Amino acid sequence: SDGISAVDPAILFVGGTLLSDNNFLGGPTPPLVQQFRDGLPAGLSSLTPSGGVYVDSALGTLSESVFFQTTYDFTNELSLTLGGRYQEETRTVLDSRSYQQNADGSKGQVIIDGRNTDLAKDPLVSKNFAPKISLEYRPTDTFLSYVSYQEAQKSATFNVFNPIDTPDKVDSEDIAAYEIGFKSEWYDGLMRLNGAVFYYDQQNLVVQYTSLMAGGAIGPENAPKSSIRGAEFDLTADLWPEVFDGLYLTLSGSYIDAKFDDFSSCTGYEEDTGLYSESIDCTGNQIPRAPKRTWRLGLNKIITFDESHVEIAASYYRNSGYYTLSTNSKASEQVAFDVVNAFIKYEYEPWNLSITAYADNVRDELYTQSIITTDFGNFVSYSQPRAYGARLSWKY
């Protein structure tokens, strides 16, 4: 496959400054600045910097791969699967430029042209063969156990979106995954229970940070060695069908120990001073956005009529919390949170018509959707607060 991912263009503003829209560092443009700009000749005033920055970036990718997979049955119960994938990917800098934005909105003076640096001139070529092997054992028609090993690679790439610096690169990310698990059915198919334990060995995991001191945009870097150990399960059950026809329980949970085994020079902000640094020791820290424990509980009741049905459902989700930065700073911590949702849905099948009344985040839990930490503090986006509503759906 051959493709291009691009931003052409993006417009950035520092501190809300856009003089062409009467904004200066988040407030009104000072009168003296406004009078100076308005007093310039028309041809010159339109070319004065507005405070905005245009960024053009484009990354070219050529990917070529072949793969195979085959399964051999030793017996009716025991099977071996072998597979592999060979891939070559080439990444090329097609564009990486930033410009001052003129007062009339046009592109002005070039700030950075990163197309012709020595790094950008040489395409990044990643070659990889990733094997897969799994062994399955099925002692009955309702129970399967397996053990598997497989590898994968995320190719090396450029960071071409950078307003005040030339493109940088990150090396290929490699992972080796070991897993043991089972899938099962019980009580004549009324209950399904699946589970697994796993270990992932990661080399050069790609993580991200944001800093105006290091380019003014999201910057990727490699963590030399990291690992993930964990276990997970999921259960679905039709509860007491002879008493409660159409009452279903779902329950799932996971435990994950995801940490950096070697990351002695990671980029971020010092915990004590908040200053930008490229030499923080993150070894032993939790990998960002990897909560140690999560679990989910759901109940659904379906009431069936001749040509319609009603579904009543409620769910509870628990997240033990996580960090959004490799440094595991307090500023990047999302503490544990719980979310409760519920809905009731009526569906009239002959018309493919449904009406749903819902209540999301019933407990009005305050938790973040994203935390972006920069030199100037946190930019926090919160998830939806308590919300009630109704939906009407018609499929035709």
C-alpha positions in Angstrom: 0.0 0.0 0.0 1.1 3.6 -0.7 -0.4 6.5 1.2 0.1 10.1 2.5 -0.9 11.4 5.9 -0.9 15.2 6.0 -2.0 18.4 7.8 -2.3 21.1 5.1 -2.5 23.5 6.7 -3.0 23.8 10.5 -3.2 27.2 12.2 -1.7 27.6 15.7 -2.0 30.4 18.1 0.1 31.1 21.2 -1.8 32.3 24.2 -4.9 33.1 22.1 -3.0 35.8 20.1 -4.6 36.5 16.8 -4.3 40.3 16.1 -6.5 40.0 13.0 -9.4 38.9 15.3 -8.6 41.4 18.1 -7.1 38.8 20.4 -3.8 39.3 22.3 -2.6 36.6 24.8 -6.2 35.6 25.4 -7.6 39.2 25.9 -8.4 42.3 23.8 -5.6 43.7 21.7 -4.0 46.7 23.5 -5.0 50.0 21.9 -1.5 51.0 21.1 -0.8 47.8 19.2 -4.2 48.1 17.4 -3.5 51.7 16.5 -0.1 50.9 15.2 -1.4 48.2 13.0 -4.3 50.2 11.7 -2.0 53.2 11.0 0.2 51.3 8.6 -0.4 51.6 4.8 -2.9 49.1 3.5 -0.3 47.1 1.6 1.9 46.8 4.6 -0.6 46.3 7.4 -2.0 43.2 5.6 1.5 41.7 5.7 2.1 42.3 9.4 2.2 39.1 11.6 -1.2 38.3 13.1 0.1 36.0 15.9 -0.9 32.9 14.1 1.4 30.2 12.7 0.6 28.1 9.6 2.0 24.6 9.6 2.1 22.4 6.5 3.2 18.8 7.0 2.9 15.6 5.0 4.4 12.1 5.6 4.6 9.6 2.7 4.4 5.8 3.5 5.1 2.9 1.2 4.2 -0.5 2.7 4.8 -3.8 1.2 4.2 -7.1 3.0 3.5 -10.8 2.5 2.1 -13.2 5.1 1.1 -16.8 5.6 -0.7 -18.9 8.1 -1.4 -22.6 8.3 -3.0 -24.9 10.9 -2.2 -28.6 11.4 -4.5 -30.9 13.4 -2.6 -33.5 15.3 -5.9 -34.9 16.6 -9.5 -33.7 16.8 -8.5 -32.0 20.1 -5.0 -30.7 19.4 -4.0 -28.2 16.8 -0.9 -26.2 15.9 -1.0 -22.9 14.0 2.1 -21.4 12.4 2.2 -18.0 10.7 4.5 -15.2 9.7 4.5 -11.7 8.2 7.4 -10.0 6.3 7.0 -6.3 5.9 9.0 -3.4 4.4 7.9 0.2 5.1 9.4 3.4 3.8 8.6 6.7 5.4 9.4 9.9 3.5 9.2 13.6 4.5 7.0 15.2 1.8 6.4 18.5 3.6 7.4 20.1 6.9 7.1 23.9 6.9 5.8 26.7 9.1 4.9 30.3 8.3 3.9 33.4 10.1 0.3 34.2 9.4 -0.3 37.7 7.9 -3.0 40.0 9.2 -5.2 39.2 6.1 -5.0 35.5 6.9 -2.4 34.6 4.2 0.9 32.8 4.6 3.7 35.1 5.4 7.4 34.6 6.1 8.7 31.1 6.4 9.7 30.2 10.0 11.0 26.7 9.5 11.6 24.7 6.3 12.4 21.2 7.3 12.3 19.5 3.9 15.9 19.6 3.0 17.7 18.7 6.2 20.1 15.7 6.1 17.6 13.7 8.2 14.6 14.5 6.1 16.4 13.8 2.8 17.0 10.1 3.8 13.8 7.9 3.9 13.4 5.7 6.9 13.2 2.0 5.8 12.0 -0.6 8.3 12.2 -4.3 7.5 10.7 -7.0 9.8 9.7 -10.6 9.9 7.1 -11.3 12.6 6.4 -15.0 13.4 3.3 -16.4 15.1 2.8 -19.8 16.8 -0.1 -21.1 18.8 -1.2 -24.4 20.2 -4.9 -25.1 20.9 -6.4 -27.9 22.9 -10.2 -28.7 22.8 -11.0 -31.5 25.2 -14.8 -30.9 24.7 -17.0 -29.0 22.4 -17.5 -26.3 25.0 -13.9 -25.7 26.2 -10.8 -24.5 24.4 -7.4 -23.7 25.9 -4.5 -22.1 24.1 -0.9 -20.9 24.4 0.5 -18.5 21.8 3.6 -16.5 20.9 3.8 -13.7 18.3 5.8 -10.7 17.3 4.9 -7.4 15.7 6.6 -4.1 14.7 5.5 -0.5 14.4 7.8 1.0 11.8 10.2 3.9 12.3 8.7 7.3 11.4 9.2 11.1 11.3 7.5 13.8 13.3 6.8 16.2 10.5 4.3 18.4 12.5 6.7 20.8 14.2 6.1 24.6 14.1 9.6 25.7 15.3 11.9 22.9 14.5 12.9 20.5 11.7 11.6 16.9 11.6 12.7 14.4 14.1 12.5 10.6 14.0 11.6 7.7 16.2 13.0 4.2 15.8 10.9 1.1 15.1 8.9 -0.2 18.0 9.0 -4.0 18.5 6.9 -6.3 20.7 6.9 -10.0 21.6 3.7 -11.2 23.1 3.2 -14.4 25.2 -0.4 -15.5 26.1 -2.1 -18.4 27.8 -5.9 -18.5 27.9 -9.2 -20.4 27.5 -12.7 -19.9 26.1 -15.6 -21.9 27.5 -19.4 -22.4 27.6 -21.3 -23.8 30.6 -24.8 -24.9 31.5 -25.9 -25.7 28.0 -24.6 -22.4 26.6 -26.3 -20.2 29.2 -22.9 -18.9 30.4 -19.7 -18.0 28.6 -16.5 -17.5 30.4 -13.1 -16.5 28.8 -9.8 -15.6 30.4 -6.2 -15.1 29.7 -2.8 -14.2 31.2 -0.2 -12.4 29.1 3.2 -10.9 29.0 4.4 -8.3 26.5 8.1 -7.6 26.0 8.5 -4.2 24.3 11.6 -2.6 22.7 11.6 1.1 21.8 8.0 1.8 22.8 6.9 5.1 21.2 5.6 7.6 23.9 4.7 11.3 23.5 5.2 14.6 25.2 4.2 18.2 24.4 6.4 21.2 24.9 6.9 24.6 23.3 10.6 24.4 24.4 11.0 21.3 22.1 9.2 22.3 19.0 5.8 23.5 20.1 3.9 20.4 19.2 3.5 16.7 20.3 6.9 15.1 20.3 7.5 11.3 20.1 10.4 9.5 21.6 11.5 5.8 22.3 11.5 4.1 25.7 14.3 1.5 25.3 12.6 -1.3 27.2 9.2 -1.8 28.8 6.9 -4.7 29.6 3.3 -5.5 30.4 2.1 -8.3 32.6 -1.5 -8.9 33.1 -4.7 -11.0 33.2 -8.2 -10.5 32.0 -11.6 -12.3 31.9 -15.1 -11.8 30.6 -18.3 -13.5 31.5 -21.8 -13.5 29.9 -24.7 -15.3 31.5 -28.4 -15.8 30.9 -29.6 -15.6 34.5 -32.3 -18.1 35.6 -34.1 -18.3 32.2 -36.9 -20.3 33.7 -37.7 -17.5 36.2 -36.4 -14.3 34.5 -36.7 -14.8 30.7 -34.3 -12.5 28.9 -32.2 -11.3 31.9 -28.5 -11.1 31.0 -25.4 -10.4 33.1 -22.0 -9.3 31.7 -18.9 -9.0 33.8 -15.3 -8.3 32.8 -12.2 -7.3 34.5 -8.4 -6.8 34.0 -5.2 -6.4 35.9 -2.2 -4.8 34.1 1.3 -4.1 35.4 2.7 -1.9 32.6 6.0 -0.3 33.4 9.2 1.1 31.9 12.1 -1.3 32.6 14.7 1.0 31.1 13.9 4.7 30.4 16.7 6.7 32.1 16.4 9.8 29.9 12.8 10.6 29.2 11.4 14.0 28.3 9.0 15.9 30.5 8.8 18.3 33.4 10.6 18.1 36.8 8.2 17.3 39.6 9.6 19.9 42.0 10.2 22.8 39.6 7.9 22.1 36.7 10.9 22.9 34.3 11.3 21.2 31.0 14.0 18.5 31.0 15.2 15.8 28.6 17.0 13.7 31.2 14.4 12.5 33.7 14.7 9.0 34.9 11.4 7.2 34.2 12.7 3.7 34.8 10.1 1.8 36.9 7.3 4.3 36.1 3.8 3.2 34.9 3.3 3.4 31.1 0.9 6.2 30.3 -2.9 5.4 30.1 -2.5 1.9 31.5 -4.7 1.5 34.6 -3.7 -1.3 36.9 -7.3 -2.5 37.4 -10.5 -2.1 35.5 -13.8 -3.9 35.6 -17.3 -3.6 34.2 -20.6 -5.0 35.3 -23.8 -4.9 33.2 -27.4 -6.1 33.5 -29.8 -6.3 30.5 -33.5 -7.3 30.7 -35.3 -7.9 27.4 -39.1 -8.1 27.4 -40.5 -9.5 24.1 -44.0 -8.9 22.7 -45.5 -10.0 19.4 -43.9 -7.4 17.1 -41.8 -5.4 19.5 -39.5 -5.6 22.5 -38.3 -3.5 25.4 -34.7 -3.5 26.6 -33.8 -2.2 30.0 -30.1 -2.0 30.8 -27.6 -0.6 33.4 -23.8 -0.7 33.6 -21.1 0.1 36.1 -17.5 0.8 35.1 -14.5 1.1 37.5 -11.1 2.4 36.6 -8.3 2.5 39.1 -6.6 5.5 37.6 -3.6 6.1 35.4 -1.0 8.7 34.3 -0.9 10.6 31.0 2.9 11.3 31.1 5.9 8.9 31.3 7.2 10.9 34.2 4.1 9.9 36.3 3.9 13.5 37.6 1.0 14.5 39.9 -0.1 17.0 37.2 -0.7 14.1 34.8 -2.6 11.8 37.2 -6.1 10.7 36.6 -7.3 9.3 39.9 -9.7 6.3 40.2 -13.3 6.9 38.9 -16.6 5.1 38.5 -19.2 5.6 35.7 -22.8 4.4 35.8 -25.0 4.4 32.7 -28.5 3.2 32.1 -31.1 3.2 29.3 -34.6 1.9 28.3 -35.3 1.1 24.7 -38.5 0.3 22.9 -38.3 -1.2 19.4 -41.2 -1.7 17.0 -39.9 -4.3 14.5 -42.3 -3.9 11.6 -41.3 -0.3 11.2 -37.6 -0.7 12.3 -38.4 2.1 14.7 -36.9 2.5 18.2 -37.1 5.0 21.0 -34.5 5.2 23.7 -34.4 7.1 26.9 -30.9 7.2 28.5 -29.0 8.5 31.5 -25.2 8.7 31.1 -22.7 9.2 34.0 -25.6 9.0 36.5 -23.3 9.7 39.5 -22.0 12.9 37.7 -18.4 11.6 38.1 -15.8 14.2 37.3 -13.0 12.6 35.3 -10.8 13.6 32.4 -11.0 12.7 28.7 -7.5 14.0 28.1 -4.7 15.8 30.0 -2.1 17.6 27.9 0.8 19.0 30.0 2.9 21.8 28.6 5.4 24.4 29.7 2.4 26.6 30.7 0.5 24.0 32.7 -2.3 21.5 32.0 -4.9 21.7 29.3 -7.6 19.4 30.6 -10.6 18.1 28.7 -13.3 16.6 30.9 -15.6 13.8 30.0 -19.3 14.3 29.7 -21.1 15.1 33.0 -24.4 13.6 34.0 -26.6 13.7 30.9 -30.2 12.7 30.2 -31.9 12.4 26.9 -33.9 10.5 24.3 -33.2 9.2 20.9 -35.5 8.3 18.0 -34.1 5.9 15.4 -35.8 4.8 12.1 -34.0 2.4 9.7 -35.4 2.3 6.2 
